[in-house]
Amino acid sequence: MRVKVCQASEIALGGMKSVEPNGVPILIANVGGRFLAIGNVCSHARSRLSDGTLDADECTVECPTHNAVFSLASGEALEYPADEPVPAYAVTLVGDDIHIDLPDD
């Protein structure tokens, strides 16, 4: 199911935004003008990844609690202590509108 979540102009280059379409916590990042979306809850500490640090060069986000690192492209856990991925979501840009593809329930 495709859901409009925000506008691209709301997220600065190198910035992140937390959204919750249908109650699903999602982090949207603007990496070099490319918008990526992953689950916004760390698989290890349950912290909000949007409160962490984005590394645009590595296309990753670091959890603010225990410094676990996740790929913004795939949701893969790249650094301990997290060993489970977070979901990754397809992003579609329609004009200035960002849409996320959520799984159908």
ABEGO torsion letter per residue (X at the ends): XBBBABBAAABBBGBBBBBBBGGBBBBBBBBGGBBBBBBABBAAAGBBAAABBBBAAAGBBBBAAAGBBBBAAAGBBABOABABBBBBBBBBBBEABBBBBBBBX
